[in-house]
Amino acid sequence: MDQMISQVNNWIDDIQQFEFKQCSYNFLDEIDYLNQSIEKIKDQQIDEFKKVIYSINQSYETKIQLKKQLLNVQLLSAQNTLRLQSSNVSFKRLNSEVAKDYLETKTYKQIQYKLVQEVKQKEWCHALAFNYNQSIMAGSFDKSIKIWNFQQGQLQDKNIILDGHEKLIKCIVFSRKNNWFFSGSEDHTIRSWKEKQSWFFSSKWESVKANKAHSNQVIQLILNEQVNELISCSVDKTIKIWRVFYDSNSIKFLDSLEKHQQQILSISLNQSQKQLISWGEDKQVILWEKNQQFKWQFKNIILLSIQEINRGARFLMDNQIICKTSQGQVQNYVQENYIYQQKQVLDFNLENPDLNPKEFQIIFNIQTQLIVMKHHQYFYFFRNNVDDWKFQQVCQPLECQKEVFFFNISNDGKYLIVWIQHPLLRFRVYELIYSNMY
């Protein structure tokens, strides 16, 4: 009996110990389980929160990108509208100025020329240009540039020589707003030159760097009326478009126009600055036009009756082109129904053909509607009558040496500057006198 009681007590102890162990184990397990559940729930909530945040970010990023694109489109549209309005305003202002100038000058039917000065220069000159108020003339001096004062038809040496180009300078063009000009050279580069005032009212001209986009010599430069775009042509058969920056005295290459088969000899803008023609040794006159994005693009090749013998072509007014022949003719083309039609053929020296391919320079002064060109050993002067779009010869030809290489007229049309290479290197200044009023 005692043995059975002892055995039962042992069983009870074992059961109690087992119960204690089982209870302890389950409690800890439950705590671990609860901890794991809490962590899992927390991780799940964090993941869900991250997904919500990511979704919100993606949604806002998409909206921001769409809004940015919309704003960019609106900005581009506003810029184009502003440019178009600016261009139209400039065109209307230019038309107004031309009309005013023409009313002041249309009464002349003849001009007279008078030699007022001769100035020696030791080096060759292949380019010259006047600043906006014709108080300064810049002339090439071999591979340098010489700055002259110009007052009442008199050149005054300022003893200023600008160096920077490595080869002969072929062209110079001034800004119509500031004492700031550009030069092109046989070294394939273009430089911008800006006047800076220094002590005691003396001036200093600075050029930041040479800009090279052409692969051959630069032949001509033109600057638009807004003074924000420079156009160059070259022996490399291309036309380059540049953006200009007055404050930094710099230019930035934008685009290249390529259509000619041989070197390009001249370029010119029409009055509204929306069309450009180029003429080259391939005898092609190519018309370029600005599109709605204000980018130049090929329009067509203008077929002229003097295609094989022409010696130059340029715009006069907005839809008017003049061409010169080697046979002593000028031809007048006016755009009608989007096609340039021959308006007039004027024979001025059929007896003396000029076979010199370099004689392609045609100077046009918009204030006086005066056209000046050299043929054989003479300068010829014509007036453009905007009433009927015809040319009229306004004086006897000015005889000159055959060795005249370059010439220009002042912006007001009052002076003709000629550079002569024989027998002495020198400038000649002629005063142009408008007479015989109606």
Secondary structure, 3 states (H helix, E strand, C coil): CHHHHHHHHHHHHHHHHHHHHHHHHHHHHHHHHHHHHHHHHHHHHHHHHHHHHHHHHHHHHHHHHHHHHHHHHHHHHHHHHHHHHHHHHHHHHHHHHHHHHHHHHCCEEEEEEEEEEEEECCCCCCCEEECCCCCEEEEEECCEEEEEEEECCEEEEEEEEECCCCCCEEEEEECCCCCEEEEEECCCEEEEEEEEECHHHCEEEECCCCEECCCCCEEEEEECCCCCEEEEEECCCEEEEEEEECCCCEEEEEEEEECCCCCEEEEEECCCCCEEEEEECCCCEEEEEECCCCCEEEEEEECCCCCCCEEEEEECCCCEEEEEECCCEEEEEEEECCEEEEEEEEECCCCCCCCCCCCCCEEEECCCCEEEEEECCEEEEEEEECCCCEEEECCCCEECCCCEEEEEECCCCCEEEEEECCCCCEEEEEEEEEEEEC
